């Protein structure tokens, strides 16, 4: 099971890497009250990193709740 998680994570990292390399044109992004111009690759990387961090935090939260119930 641990190898399956490692393989899945590796595949996802490779796919995000391919997306980042292929999308280098600049794009304007509206963040609340500001407009930021950045390469599309940076936006994809930031989004993927934020999703990863949120997933890890959610998993840690659920594990701690399970331990407290027992």
N, CA, C, O and CB atoms as a CASP TS submission, in Angstrom:
PFRMAT TS
TARGET T0000
AUTHOR 0000-0000-0000
METHOD Language model
MODEL 1
PARENT N/A
ATOM      1  N   UNK     1       0.826  -1.192   0.000  1.00  0.00           N
ATOM      2  CA  UNK     1       0.000   0.000   0.000  1.00  0.00           C
ATOM      3  C   UNK     1       0.870   1.254   0.000  1.00  0.00           C
ATOM      4  O   UNK     1       0.544   2.244  -0.655  1.00  0.00           O
ATOM      5  CB  UNK     1      -0.940  -0.001   1.208  1.00  0.00           C
ATOM      6  N   UNK     2       1.978   1.204   0.740  1.00  0.00           N
ATOM      7  CA  UNK     2       2.861   2.367   0.802  1.00  0.00           C
ATOM      8  C   UNK     2       3.503   2.640  -0.550  1.00  0.00           C
ATOM      9  O   UNK     2       3.677   3.796  -0.937  1.00  0.00           O
ATOM     10  CB  UNK     2       3.942   2.160   1.863  1.00  0.00           C
ATOM     11  N   UNK     3       3.860   1.567  -1.277  1.00  0.00           N
ATOM     12  CA  UNK     3       4.443   1.732  -2.609  1.00  0.00           C
ATOM     13  C   UNK     3       3.440   2.343  -3.574  1.00  0.00           C
ATOM     14  O   UNK     3       3.815   3.138  -4.436  1.00  0.00           O
ATOM     15  CB  UNK     3       4.935   0.390  -3.148  1.00  0.00           C
ATOM     16  N   UNK     4       2.167   1.981  -3.440  1.00  0.00           N
ATOM     17  CA  UNK     4       1.131   2.522  -4.303  1.00  0.00           C
ATOM     18  C   UNK     4       0.988   4.029  -4.096  1.00  0.00           C
ATOM     19  O   UNK     4       0.840   4.774  -5.064  1.00  0.00           O
ATOM     20  CB  UNK     4      -0.204   1.817  -4.040  1.00  0.00           C
ATOM     21  N   UNK     5       1.030   4.476  -2.858  1.00  0.00           N
ATOM     22  CA  UNK     5       0.950   5.907  -2.564  1.00  0.00           C
ATOM     23  C   UNK     5       2.157   6.639  -3.139  1.00  0.00           C
ATOM     24  O   UNK     5       2.019   7.731  -3.690  1.00  0.00           O
ATOM     25  CB  UNK     5       0.859   6.144  -1.046  1.00  0.00           C
ATOM     26  N   UNK     6       3.328   6.043  -3.014  1.00  0.00           N
ATOM     27  CA  UNK     6       4.547   6.652  -3.540  1.00  0.00           C
ATOM     28  C   UNK     6       4.487   6.763  -5.060  1.00  0.00           C
ATOM     29  O   UNK     6       4.869   7.786  -5.629  1.00  0.00           O
ATOM     30  CB  UNK     6       5.777   5.840  -3.118  1.00  0.00           C
ATOM     31  N   UNK     7       4.012   5.720  -5.707  1.00  0.00           N
ATOM     32  CA  UNK     7       3.902   5.724  -7.165  1.00  0.00           C
ATOM     33  C   UNK     7       2.881   6.770  -7.616  1.00  0.00           C
ATOM     34  O   UNK     7       3.133   7.511  -8.567  1.00  0.00           O
ATOM     35  CB  UNK     7       3.502   4.321  -7.685  1.00  0.00           C
ATOM     36  N   UNK     8       1.735   6.836  -6.942  1.00  0.00           N
ATOM     37  CA  UNK     8       0.711   7.818  -7.301  1.00  0.00           C
ATOM     38  C   UNK     8       1.223   9.243  -7.111  1.00  0.00           C
ATOM     39  O   UNK     8       0.988  10.107  -7.956  1.00  0.00           O
ATOM     40  CB  UNK     8      -0.554   7.599  -6.465  1.00  0.00           C
ATOM     41  N   UNK     9       1.913   9.487  -6.015  1.00  0.00           N
ATOM     42  CA  UNK     9       2.467  10.818  -5.765  1.00  0.00           C
ATOM     43  C   UNK     9       3.521  11.163  -6.817  1.00  0.00           C
ATOM     44  O   UNK     9       3.582  12.303  -7.277  1.00  0.00           O
ATOM     45  CB  UNK     9       3.078  10.895  -4.349  1.00  0.00           C
ATOM     46  N   UNK    10       4.340  10.204  -7.196  1.00  0.00           N
ATOM     47  CA  UNK    10       5.368  10.443  -8.204  1.00  0.00           C
ATOM     48  C   UNK    10       4.742  10.785  -9.559  1.00  0.00           C
ATOM     49  O   UNK    10       5.208  11.689 -10.253  1.00  0.00           O
ATOM     50  CB  UNK    10       6.277   9.215  -8.335  1.00  0.00           C
ATOM     51  N   UNK    11       3.703  10.069  -9.922  1.00  0.00           N
ATOM     52  CA  UNK    11       3.017  10.340 -11.191  1.00  0.00           C
ATOM     53  C   UNK    11       2.418  11.745 -11.174  1.00  0.00           C
ATOM     54  O   UNK    11       2.521  12.471 -12.163  1.00  0.00           O
ATOM     55  CB  UNK    11       1.909   9.284 -11.453  1.00  0.00           C
ATOM     56  N   UNK    12       1.801  12.131 -10.072  1.00  0.00           N
ATOM     57  CA  UNK    12       1.221  13.468  -9.971  1.00  0.00           C
ATOM     58  C   UNK    12       2.285  14.560 -10.054  1.00  0.00           C
ATOM     59  O   UNK    12       2.072  15.584 -10.702  1.00  0.00           O
ATOM     60  CB  UNK    12       0.445  13.603  -8.673  1.00  0.00           C
ATOM     61  N   UNK    13       3.416  14.349  -9.408  1.00  0.00           N
ATOM     62  CA  UNK    13       4.510  15.322  -9.468  1.00  0.00           C
ATOM     63  C   UNK    13       5.022  15.450 -10.897  1.00  0.00           C
ATOM     64  O   UNK    13       5.295  16.560 -11.354  1.00  0.00           O
ATOM     65  CB  UNK    13       5.660  14.912  -8.521  1.00  0.00           C
ATOM     66  N   UNK    14       5.156  14.351 -11.599  1.00  0.00           N
ATOM     67  CA  UNK    14       5.624  14.383 -12.984  1.00  0.00           C
ATOM     68  C   UNK    14       4.625  15.119 -13.878  1.00  0.00           C
ATOM     69  O   UNK    14       5.023  15.913 -14.730  1.00  0.00           O
ATOM     70  CB  UNK    14       5.855  12.954 -13.508  1.00  0.00           C
ATOM     71  N   UNK    15       3.326  14.858 -13.686  1.00  0.00           N
ATOM     72  CA  UNK    15       2.303  15.536 -14.485  1.00  0.00           C
ATOM     73  C   UNK    15       2.290  17.042 -14.226  1.00  0.00           C
ATOM     74  O   UNK    15       2.179  17.832 -15.163  1.00  0.00           O
ATOM     75  CB  UNK    15       0.925  14.948 -14.186  1.00  0.00           C
ATOM     76  N   UNK    16       2.403  17.436 -12.972  1.00  0.00           N
ATOM     77  CA  UNK    16       2.456  18.871 -12.658  1.00  0.00           C
ATOM     78  C   UNK    16       3.715  19.486 -13.261  1.00  0.00           C
ATOM     79  O   UNK    16       3.672  20.606 -13.772  1.00  0.00           O
ATOM     80  CB  UNK    16       2.423  19.104 -11.120  1.00  0.00           C
ATOM     81  N   UNK    17       4.817  18.778 -13.209  1.00  0.00           N
ATOM     82  CA  UNK    17       6.055  19.275 -13.818  1.00  0.00           C
ATOM     83  C   UNK    17       5.909  19.489 -15.315  1.00  0.00           C
ATOM     84  O   UNK    17       6.379  20.495 -15.848  1.00  0.00           O
ATOM     85  CB  UNK    17       7.194  18.311 -13.552  1.00  0.00           C
ATOM     86  N   UNK    18       5.267  18.559 -15.992  1.00  0.00           N
ATOM     87  CA  UNK    18       5.035  18.700 -17.429  1.00  0.00           C
ATOM     88  C   UNK    18       4.149  19.906 -17.717  1.00  0.00           C
ATOM     89  O   UNK    18       4.423  20.674 -18.639  1.00  0.00           O
ATOM     90  CB  UNK    18       4.397  17.424 -18.000  1.00  0.00           C
ATOM     91  N   UNK    19       3.086  20.075 -16.930  1.00  0.00           N
ATOM     92  CA  UNK    19       2.207  21.235 -17.105  1.00  0.00           C
ATOM     93  C   UNK    19       2.957  22.548 -16.899  1.00  0.00           C
ATOM     94  O   UNK    19       2.765  23.503 -17.653  1.00  0.00           O
ATOM     95  CB  UNK    19       1.030  21.155 -16.137  1.00  0.00           C
ATOM     96  N   UNK    20       3.792  22.593 -15.899  1.00  0.00           N
ATOM     97  CA  UNK    20       4.537  23.814 -15.597  1.00  0.00           C
ATOM     98  C   UNK    20       5.494  24.156 -16.740  1.00  0.00           C
ATOM     99  O   UNK    20       5.607  25.320 -17.122  1.00  0.00           O
ATOM    100  CB  UNK    20       5.315  23.659 -14.275  1.00  0.00           C
ATOM    101  N   UNK    21       6.175  23.165 -17.283  1.00  0.00           N
ATOM    102  CA  UNK    21       7.138  23.410 -18.357  1.00  0.00           C
ATOM    103  C   UNK    21       6.440  23.864 -19.644  1.00  0.00           C
ATOM    104  O   UNK    21       6.986  24.681 -20.385  1.00  0.00           O
ATOM    105  CB  UNK    21       7.964  22.144 -18.626  1.00  0.00           C
ATOM    106  N   UNK    22       5.244  23.346 -19.913  1.00  0.00           N
ATOM    107  CA  UNK    22       4.551  23.666 -21.155  1.00  0.00           C
ATOM    108  C   UNK    22       3.828  25.013 -21.121  1.00  0.00           C
ATOM    109  O   UNK    22       3.508  25.549 -22.182  1.00  0.00           O
ATOM    110  CB  UNK    22       3.566  22.583 -21.468  1.00  0.00           C
ATOM    111  N   UNK    23       3.566  25.567 -19.965  1.00  0.00           N
ATOM    112  CA  UNK    23       2.784  26.798 -19.857  1.00  0.00           C
ATOM    113  C   UNK    23       3.641  27.935 -19.325  1.00  0.00           C
ATOM    114  O   UNK    23       3.660  28.209 -18.125  1.00  0.00           O
ATOM    115  CB  UNK    23       1.567  26.587 -18.951  1.00  0.00           C
ATOM    116  N   UNK    24       4.347  28.590 -20.232  1.00  0.00           N
ATOM    117  CA  UNK    24       5.254  29.658 -19.813  1.00  0.00           C
ATOM    118  C   UNK    24       4.756  31.051 -20.185  1.00  0.00           C
ATOM    119  O   UNK    24       5.382  32.038 -19.798  1.00  0.00           O
ATOM    120  CB  UNK    24       6.610  29.436 -20.421  1.00  0.00           C
ATOM    121  N   UNK    25       3.655  31.165 -20.920  1.00  0.00           N
ATOM    122  CA  UNK    25       3.176  32.484 -21.317  1.00  0.00           C
ATOM    123  C   UNK    25       2.603  33.238 -20.118  1.00  0.00           C
ATOM    124  O   UNK    25       2.059  32.624 -19.201  1.00  0.00           O
ATOM    125  CB  UNK    25       2.117  32.357 -22.421  1.00  0.00           C
ATOM    126  N   UNK    26       2.722  34.557 -20.123  1.00  0.00           N
ATOM    127  CA  UNK    26       2.214  35.346 -18.983  1.00  0.00           C
ATOM    128  C   UNK    26       0.687  35.402 -18.971  1.00  0.00           C
ATOM    129  O   UNK    26       0.043  35.344 -20.018  1.00  0.00           O
ATOM    130  CB  UNK    26       2.783  36.774 -19.029  1.00  0.00           C
ATOM    131  N   UNK    27       0.132  35.513 -17.792  1.00  0.00           N
ATOM    132  CA  UNK    27      -1.312  35.593 -17.622  1.00  0.00           C
ATOM    133  C   UNK    27      -1.596  36.572 -16.483  1.00  0.00           C
ATOM    134  O   UNK    27      -0.842  36.644 -15.513  1.00  0.00           O
ATOM    135  CB  UNK    27      -1.935  34.180 -17.331  1.00  0.00           C
ATOM    136  N   UNK    28      -2.690  37.323 -16.611  1.00  0.00           N
ATOM    137  CA  UNK    28      -3.087  38.237 -15.548  1.00  0.00           C
ATOM    138  C   UNK    28      -4.058  37.526 -14.624  1.00  0.00           C
ATOM    139  O   UNK    28      -5.019  36.904 -15.078  1.00  0.00           O
ATOM    140  CB  UNK    28      -3.721  39.527 -16.126  1.00  0.00           C
ATOM    141  N   UNK    29      -3.807  37.618 -13.337  1.00  0.00           N
ATOM    142  CA  UNK    29      -4.643  36.969 -12.334  1.00  0.00           C
ATOM    143  C   UNK    29      -5.186  38.030 -11.387  1.00  0.00           C
ATOM    144  O   UNK    29      -4.443  38.881 -10.898  1.00  0.00           O
ATOM    145  CB  UNK    29      -3.845  35.883 -11.552  1.00  0.00           C
ATOM    146  N   UNK    30      -6.481  37.972 -11.137  1.00  0.00           N
ATOM    147  CA  UNK    30      -7.116  38.927 -10.231  1.00  0.00           C
ATOM    148  C   UNK    30      -7.216  38.288  -8.845  1.00  0.00           C
ATOM    149  O   UNK    30      -7.926  37.300  -8.658  1.00  0.00           O
ATOM    150  CB  UNK    30      -8.532  39.356 -10.757  1.00  0.00           C
ATOM    151  N   UNK    31      -6.500  38.861  -7.883  1.00  0.00           N
ATOM    152  CA  UNK    31      -6.500  38.376  -6.505  1.00  0.00           C
ATOM    153  C   UNK    31      -7.137  39.440  -5.623  1.00  0.00           C
ATOM    154  O   UNK    31      -6.496  40.436  -5.290  1.00  0.00           O
ATOM    155  CB  UNK    31      -5.053  38.037  -6.019  1.00  0.00           C
ATOM    156  N   UNK    32      -8.377  39.237  -5.248  1.00  0.00           N
ATOM    157  CA  UNK    32      -9.154  40.180  -4.453  1.00  0.00           C
ATOM    158  C   UNK    32      -9.151  41.561  -5.103  1.00  0.00           C
ATOM    159  O   UNK    32      -9.902  41.795  -6.050  1.00  0.00           O
ATOM    160  CB  UNK    32      -8.600  40.262  -3.023  1.00  0.00           C
ATOM    161  N   UNK    33      -8.321  42.476  -4.612  1.00  0.00           N
ATOM    162  CA  UNK    33      -8.333  43.842  -5.129  1.00  0.00           C
ATOM    163  C   UNK    33      -7.130  44.163  -6.004  1.00  0.00           C
ATOM    164  O   UNK    33      -6.956  45.312  -6.411  1.00  0.00           O
ATOM    165  CB  UNK    33      -8.391  44.813  -3.988  1.00  0.00           C
ATOM    166  N   UNK    34      -6.312  43.190  -6.295  1.00  0.00           N
ATOM    167  CA  UNK    34      -5.100  43.421  -7.073  1.00  0.00           C
ATOM    168  C   UNK    34      -5.089  42.538  -8.318  1.00  0.00           C
ATOM    169  O   UNK    34      -5.666  41.451  -8.332  1.00  0.00           O
ATOM    170  CB  UNK    34      -3.850  43.154  -6.217  1.00  0.00           C
ATOM    171  N   UNK    35      -4.433  43.019  -9.346  1.00  0.00           N
ATOM    172  CA  UNK    35      -4.219  42.240 -10.559  1.00  0.00           C
ATOM    173  C   UNK    35      -2.723  41.959 -10.664  1.00  0.00           C
ATOM    174  O   UNK    35      -1.905  42.880 -10.655  1.00  0.00           O
ATOM    175  CB  UNK    35      -4.755  42.994 -11.836  1.00  0.00           C
ATOM    176  N   UNK    36      -2.381  40.694 -10.762  1.00  0.00           N
ATOM    177  CA  UNK    36      -0.978  40.280 -10.793  1.00  0.00           C
ATOM    178  C   UNK    36      -0.704  39.605 -12.129  1.00  0.00           C
ATOM    179  O   UNK    36      -1.450  38.720 -12.546  1.00  0.00           O
ATOM    180  CB  UNK    36      -0.640  39.323  -9.602  1.00  0.00           C
ATOM    181  N   UNK    37       0.359  40.018 -12.794  1.00  0.00           N
ATOM    182  CA  UNK    37       0.793  39.369 -14.026  1.00  0.00           C
ATOM    183  C   UNK    37       1.943  38.423 -13.688  1.00  0.00           C
ATOM    184  O   UNK    37       2.947  38.831 -13.104  1.00  0.00           O
ATOM    185  CB  UNK    37       1.225  40.424 -15.105  1.00  0.00           C
ATOM    186  N   UNK    38       1.782  37.162 -14.062  1.00  0.00           N
ATOM    187  CA  UNK    38       2.805  36.158 -13.773  1.00  0.00           C
ATOM    188  C   UNK    38       2.756  35.087 -14.856  1.00  0.00           C
ATOM    189  O   UNK    38       1.739  34.942 -15.535  1.00  0.00           O
ATOM    190  CB  UNK    38       2.598  35.529 -12.356  1.00  0.00           C
ATOM    191  N   UNK    39       3.830  34.342 -15.024  1.00  0.00           N
ATOM    192  CA  UNK    39       3.781  33.217 -15.968  1.00  0.00           C
ATOM    193  C   UNK    39       2.746  32.181 -15.521  1.00  0.00           C
ATOM    194  O   UNK    39       2.553  31.938 -14.330  1.00  0.00           O
ATOM    195  CB  UNK    39       5.176  32.557 -16.097  1.00  0.00           C
ATOM    196  N   UNK    40       2.102  31.592 -16.494  1.00  0.00           N
ATOM    197  CA  UNK    40       1.085  30.580 -16.217  1.00  0.00           C
ATOM    198  C   UNK    40       1.671  29.433 -15.394  1.00  0.00           C
ATOM    199  O   UNK    40       0.980  28.847 -14.560  1.00  0.00           O
ATOM    200  CB  UNK    40       0.491  30.044 -17.530  1.00  0.00           C
ATOM    201  N   UNK    41       2.938  29.114 -15.628  1.00  0.00           N
ATOM    202  CA  UNK    41       3.611  28.033 -14.906  1.00  0.00           C
ATOM    203  C   UNK    41       3.642  28.308 -13.410  1.00  0.00           C
ATOM    204  O   UNK    41       3.433  27.400 -12.606  1.00  0.00           O
ATOM    205  CB  UNK    41       5.036  27.844 -15.433  1.00  0.00           C
ATOM    206  N   UNK    42       3.901  29.554 -13.032  1.00  0.00           N
ATOM    207  CA  UNK    42       3.953  29.915 -11.613  1.00  0.00           C
ATOM    208  C   UNK    42       2.583  29.750 -10.979  1.00  0.00           C
ATOM    209  O   UNK    42       2.468  29.251  -9.859  1.00  0.00           O
ATOM    210  CB  UNK    42       4.454  31.363 -11.432  1.00  0.00           C
ATOM    211  N   UNK    43       1.541  30.169 -11.692  1.00  0.00           N
ATOM    212  CA  UNK    43       0.177  30.030 -11.178  1.00  0.00           C
ATOM    213  C   UNK    43      -0.193  28.565 -10.975  1.00  0.00           C
ATOM    214  O   UNK    43      -0.798  28.214  -9.961  1.00  0.00           O
ATOM    215  CB  UNK    43      -0.818  30.693 -12.131  1.00  0.00           C
ATOM    216  N   UNK    44       0.161  27.715 -11.923  1.00  0.00           N
ATOM    217  CA  UNK    44      -0.121  26.279 -11.793  1.00  0.00           C
ATOM    218  C   UNK    44       0.650  25.697 -10.620  1.00  0.00           C
ATOM    219  O   UNK    44       0.096  24.920  -9.842  1.00  0.00           O
ATOM    220  CB  UNK    44       0.238  25.527 -13.095  1.00  0.00           C
ATOM    221  N   UNK    45       1.917  26.057 -10.481  1.00  0.00           N
ATOM    222  CA  UNK    45       2.732  25.535  -9.389  1.00  0.00           C
ATOM    223  C   UNK    45       2.184  25.976  -8.035  1.00  0.00           C
ATOM    224  O   UNK    45       2.099  25.164  -7.113  1.00  0.00           O
ATOM    225  CB  UNK    45       4.182  25.993  -9.543  1.00  0.00           C
ATOM    226  N   UNK    46       1.811  27.249  -7.901  1.00  0.00           N
ATOM    227  CA  UNK    46       1.257  27.745  -6.642  1.00  0.00           C
ATOM    228  C   UNK    46      -0.044  27.021  -6.304  1.00  0.00           C
ATOM    229  O   UNK    46      -0.270  26.653  -5.151  1.00  0.00           O
ATOM    230  CB  UNK    46       1.016  29.265  -6.718  1.00  0.00           C
ATOM    231  N   UNK    47      -0.890  26.817  -7.296  1.00  0.00           N
ATOM    232  CA  UNK    47      -2.156  26.118  -7.068  1.00  0.00           C
ATOM    233  C   UNK    47      -1.923  24.673  -6.632  1.00  0.00           C
ATOM    234  O   UNK    47      -2.579  24.187  -5.711  1.00  0.00           O
ATOM    235  CB  UNK    47      -3.015  26.149  -8.336  1.00  0.00           C
ATOM    236  N   UNK    48      -0.992  23.991  -7.292  1.00  0.00           N
ATOM    237  CA  UNK    48      -0.693  22.606  -6.935  1.00  0.00           C
ATOM    238  C   UNK    48      -0.094  22.518  -5.537  1.00  0.00           C
ATOM    239  O   UNK    48      -0.442  21.622  -4.768  1.00  0.00           O
ATOM    240  CB  UNK    48       0.265  21.985  -7.957  1.00  0.00           C
ATOM    241  N   UNK    49       0.802  23.439  -5.206  1.00  0.00           N
ATOM    242  CA  UNK    49       1.422  23.437  -3.881  1.00  0.00           C
ATOM    243  C   UNK    49       0.381  23.723  -2.796  1.00  0.00           C
ATOM    244  O   UNK    49       0.399  23.093  -1.738  1.00  0.00           O
ATOM    245  CB  UNK    49       2.560  24.476  -3.816  1.00  0.00           C
ATOM    246  N   UNK    50      -0.521  24.665  -3.051  1.00  0.00           N
ATOM    247  CA  UNK    50      -1.567  24.978  -2.074  1.00  0.00           C
ATOM    248  C   UNK    50      -2.490  23.773  -1.877  1.00  0.00           C
ATOM    249  O   UNK    50      -2.882  23.474  -0.749  1.00  0.00           O
ATOM    250  CB  UNK    50      -2.385  26.213  -2.529  1.00  0.00           C
ATOM    251  N   UNK    51      -2.834  23.088  -2.950  1.00  0.00           N
ATOM    252  CA  UNK    51      -3.659  21.892  -2.840  1.00  0.00           C
ATOM    253  C   UNK    51      -2.967  20.796  -2.050  1.00  0.00           C
ATOM    254  O   UNK    51      -3.603  20.115  -1.246  1.00  0.00           O
ATOM    255  CB  UNK    51      -4.020  21.381  -4.213  1.00  0.00           C
ATOM    256  N   UNK    52      -1.678  20.620  -2.269  1.00  0.00           N
ATOM    257  CA  UNK    52      -0.910  19.621  -1.537  1.00  0.00           C
ATOM    258  C   UNK    52      -0.886  19.938  -0.048  1.00  0.00           C
ATOM    259  O   UNK    52      -1.118  19.064   0.786  1.00  0.00           O
ATOM    260  CB  UNK    52       0.514  19.539  -2.082  1.00  0.00           C
ATOM    261  N   UNK    53      -0.603  21.201   0.278  1.00  0.00           N
ATOM    262  CA  UNK    53      -0.531  21.604   1.689  1.00  0.00           C
ATOM    263  C   UNK    53      -1.888  21.427   2.363  1.00  0.00           C
ATOM    264  O   UNK    53      -1.958  20.928   3.487  1.00  0.00           O
ATOM    265  CB  UNK    53      -0.061  23.072   1.814  1.00  0.00           C
ATOM    266  N   UNK    54      -2.962  21.827   1.694  1.00  0.00           N
ATOM    267  CA  UNK    54      -4.299  21.657   2.273  1.00  0.00           C
ATOM    268  C   UNK    54      -4.641  20.176   2.468  1.00  0.00           C
ATOM    269  O   UNK    54      -5.253  19.807   3.470  1.00  0.00           O
ATOM    270  CB  UNK    54      -5.354  22.323   1.376  1.00  0.00           C
ATOM    271  N   UNK    55      -4.249  19.341   1.523  1.00  0.00           N
ATOM    272  CA  UNK    55      -4.483  17.908   1.658  1.00  0.00           C
ATOM    273  C   UNK    55      -3.732  17.307   2.832  1.00  0.00           C
ATOM    274  O   UNK    55      -4.279  16.484   3.566  1.00  0.00           O
ATOM    275  CB  UNK    55      -4.089  17.201   0.390  1.00  0.00           C
ATOM    276  N   UNK    56      -2.490  17.709   3.012  1.00  0.00           N
ATOM    277  CA  UNK    56      -1.696  17.211   4.137  1.00  0.00           C
ATOM    278  C   UNK    56      -2.302  17.676   5.462  1.00  0.00           C
ATOM    279  O   UNK    56      -2.417  16.888   6.401  1.00  0.00           O
ATOM    280  CB  UNK    56      -0.228  17.687   4.021  1.00  0.00           C
ATOM    281  N   UNK    57      -2.687  18.949   5.539  1.00  0.00           N
ATOM    282  CA  UNK    57      -3.282  19.466   6.773  1.00  0.00           C
ATOM    283  C   UNK    57      -4.598  18.773   7.095  1.00  0.00           C
ATOM    284  O   UNK    57      -4.865  18.464   8.256  1.00  0.00           O
ATOM    285  CB  UNK    57      -3.504  20.968   6.663  1.00  0.00           C
ATOM    286  N   UNK    58      -5.417  18.527   6.092  1.00  0.00           N
ATOM    287  CA  UNK    58      -6.686  17.831   6.312  1.00  0.00           C
ATOM    288  C   UNK    58      -6.452  16.408   6.793  1.00  0.00           C
ATOM    289  O   UNK    58      -7.137  15.938   7.702  1.00  0.00           O
ATOM    290  CB  UNK    58      -7.521  17.819   5.028  1.00  0.00           C
ATOM    291  N   UNK    59      -5.488  15.720   6.190  1.00  0.00           N
ATOM    292  CA  UNK    59      -5.172  14.356   6.605  1.00  0.00           C
ATOM    293  C   UNK    59      -4.677  14.324   8.044  1.00  0.00           C
ATOM    294  O   UNK    59      -5.076  13.457   8.822  1.00  0.00           O
ATOM    295  CB  UNK    59      -4.124  13.745   5.676  1.00  0.00           C
ATOM    296  N   UNK    60      -3.810  15.266   8.398  1.00  0.00           N
ATOM    297  CA  UNK    60      -3.299  15.311   9.774  1.00  0.00           C
ATOM    298  C   UNK    60      -4.429  15.603  10.760  1.00  0.00           C
ATOM    299  O   UNK    60      -4.462  15.034  11.851  1.00  0.00           O
ATOM    300  CB  UNK    60      -2.189  16.379   9.905  1.00  0.00           C
ATOM    301  N   UNK    61      -5.344  16.476  10.385  1.00  0.00           N
ATOM    302  CA  UNK    61      -6.473  16.809  11.246  1.00  0.00           C
ATOM    303  C   UNK    61      -7.373  15.596  11.466  1.00  0.00           C
ATOM    304  O   UNK    61      -7.802  15.328  12.589  1.00  0.00           O
ATOM    305  CB  UNK    61      -7.278  17.962  10.643  1.00  0.00           C
ATOM    306  N   UNK    62      -7.654  14.871  10.398  1.00  0.00           N
ATOM    307  CA  UNK    62      -8.511  13.692  10.523  1.00  0.00           C
ATOM    308  C   UNK    62      -7.842  12.600  11.354  1.00  0.00           C
ATOM    309  O   UNK    62      -8.512  11.918  12.130  1.00  0.00           O
ATOM    310  CB  UNK    62      -8.868  13.148   9.141  1.00  0.00           C
ATOM    311  N   UNK    63      -6.528  12.427  11.201  1.00  0.00           N
ATOM    312  CA  UNK    63      -5.821  11.428  12.001  1.00  0.00           C
ATOM    313  C   UNK    63      -5.838  11.791  13.478  1.00  0.00           C
ATOM    314  O   UNK    63      -5.998  10.913  14.326  1.00  0.00           O
ATOM    315  CB  UNK    63      -4.382  11.280  11.516  1.00  0.00           C
ATOM    316  N   UNK    64      -5.675  13.064  13.798  1.00  0.00           N
ATOM    317  CA  UNK    64      -5.686  13.464  15.209  1.00  0.00           C
ATOM    318  C   UNK    64      -7.077  13.297  15.807  1.00  0.00           C
ATOM    319  O   UNK    64      -7.202  12.950  16.981  1.00  0.00           O
ATOM    320  CB  UNK    64      -5.216  14.921  15.363  1.00  0.00           C
ATOM    321  N   UNK    65      -8.108  13.534  15.035  1.00  0.00           N
ATOM    322  CA  UNK    65      -9.476  13.317  15.536  1.00  0.00           C
ATOM    323  C   UNK    65      -9.738  11.843  15.815  1.00  0.00           C
ATOM    324  O   UNK    65     -10.376  11.495  16.808  1.00  0.00           O
ATOM    325  CB  UNK    65     -10.507  13.845  14.529  1.00  0.00           C
ATOM    326  N   UNK    66      -9.238  10.973  14.928  1.00  0.00           N
ATOM    327  CA  UNK    66      -9.417   9.536  15.137  1.00  0.00           C
ATOM    328  C   UNK    66      -8.704   9.079  16.409  1.00  0.00           C
ATOM    329  O   UNK    66      -9.224   8.240  17.145  1.00  0.00           O
ATOM    330  CB  UNK    66      -8.894   8.747  13.922  1.00  0.00           C
ATOM    331  N   UNK    67      -7.535   9.619  16.666  1.00  0.00           N
ATOM    332  CA  UNK    67      -6.790   9.243  17.880  1.00  0.00           C
ATOM    333  C   UNK    67      -7.515   9.727  19.128  1.00  0.00           C
ATOM    334  O   UNK    67      -7.532   9.023  20.138  1.00  0.00           O
ATOM    335  CB  UNK    67      -5.359   9.824  17.844  1.00  0.00           C
ATOM    336  N   UNK    68      -8.107  10.897  19.081  1.00  0.00           N
ATOM    337  CA  UNK    68      -8.827  11.437  20.238  1.00  0.00           C
ATOM    338  C   UNK    68     -10.100  10.654  20.531  1.00  0.00           C
ATOM    339  O   UNK    68     -10.501  10.546  21.689  1.00  0.00           O
ATOM    340  CB  UNK    68      -9.166  12.902  20.008  1.00  0.00           C
ATOM    341  N   UNK    69     -10.739  10.111  19.508  1.00  0.00           N
ATOM    342  CA  UNK    69     -11.962   9.330  19.705  1.00  0.00           C
ATOM    343  C   UNK    69     -11.642   8.027  20.410  1.00  0.00           C
ATOM    344  O   UNK    69     -12.402   7.585  21.272  1.00  0.00           O
ATOM    345  CB  UNK    69     -12.657   9.052  18.361  1.00  0.00           C
ATOM    346  N   UNK    70     -10.543   7.415  20.059  1.00  0.00           N
ATOM    347  CA  UNK    70     -10.167   6.125  20.665  1.00  0.00           C
ATOM    348  C   UNK    70      -9.644   6.369  22.012  1.00  0.00           C
ATOM    349  O   UNK    70      -9.266   5.427  22.708  1.00  0.00           O
ATOM    350  CB  UNK    70      -9.135   5.371  19.834  1.00  0.00           C
TER
END
